[in-house]
């Protein structure tokens, strides 16, 4: 499949943890993968990205130290481990595939998008 599929969203209390998963086809999964999020009335925001082999990662300042992106190429799956969650982390989280090489932080630099999974953090 070309379109990635996210899962793992839900409702969690502030300070808690959640792990999101993103499944993609073997071909598209061989590229750079990214996580974005979007709250109602706001622009889509970069969260994290990971290289083909997982050797390079990059995070938005807002999540650095709290979130961790990883991938398991054997399972064609990328993960976003979210710890110390805050109410401002509440958003729809999207997994995206980038067909070109290199770190990218803008939505326009990604080519295929999942439908998103809702993450709600209560205070």
N, C-alpha and C positions, 0 to 999 in steps of 0.2 A: 504494500500500500504506500501511497505517496503522503497522504494526510496522517500526521501523527495523532495518537489518541492518548489523552491525559486521564489519570485516575488518582484517587487518594485524597481529594478535597473533602472538606467537612467543617464542622463546628468545633472549635477548641477554645479553651479558656486562656486568657492572657498569661504568658509565661510558659505555656505548654509547647508541645512539639507536634509536627505533622510531617509525613513524607509523601511527596507527590511522585508519580511514575509517569513516564511517557514512552509508549511503544510505537515503533516505526518500522518500515520495511528495511530489509538488509541493505538495499542500495542507498536509500536516502539517509539511513542511520549512519552510514560511513562518513558523513560530512560533519561539520560543526553543528552543534545543537545549542539552543538557547531557551531560557525561560523569561517570559514577560508577564506583567500583570496589569490589570485595568480596573479601576473603580468607576462607578457611575459618574458621568459628567467629567471624567478626567481622561487625559491621553494615555495611550498604552505606554507602560514604563518598563525599561530594561531591568532585569533582576540578576541574571547570571548566564554565562556561556561556558562551553567546554569544547576542547579540540577533539579531533577524530579519535585519538588514542587515549584521551583523558589526561595527557601530560600538562596541558595548560588550561587554567581556569581564570575567570575574571568576574568580579562582582560589583554591583552597584554599592555605593558608599552606605546607603540606607540599610543594607542587609549584611554587609561585611562583618564577619565574626559570628554571625548568627545562622546564616544559611550555608549549605554546602552542596555543590553540584557534583555528580559523579555519573559514570556510565558503565554498563556491562554490555560489551559488544556481542558476546556470545548469546545474550538474551534480547538483543536489539532494543535495549531499554536504557533510558536516562532517568536519573533521580534528582529530586530537590529535597534535601533534608532541611527542614525549617525548625529551628529551636528558638527559645525565648521569644515567642511570638507576641506581637503587640497589636492592639486594635487597628492601628494604621496599616497593618499588613493585610487587612481585609480587602479582597479583590477577587476577580476572576483571573486565574493563572493559566497562561497559554504556553504550550511547548511549540517551538518553531525549528525548522530545518533550514540551514544555510548551505547552498550548493557550492559556494566559493570558499577558498581558504582564508584564514585569518580571523582574528577576534573582531566581532561586530557588536555594537550596542544599540543600533537603531532598527526599528521594525522594518523599514524599507530594505534593509540588507539581508533579510530572511525571505525565503521563497515559499515555504509550505507551513501551514498553521493548523493546529488542532482546534477543536471546538471550545476548549477551556474547561476548567473545573473550579468550582466556587470554594473559596477559603474564607471562613468567617471567624474572626477572633473576638470573643466577648471580654468585656472588662469586669 
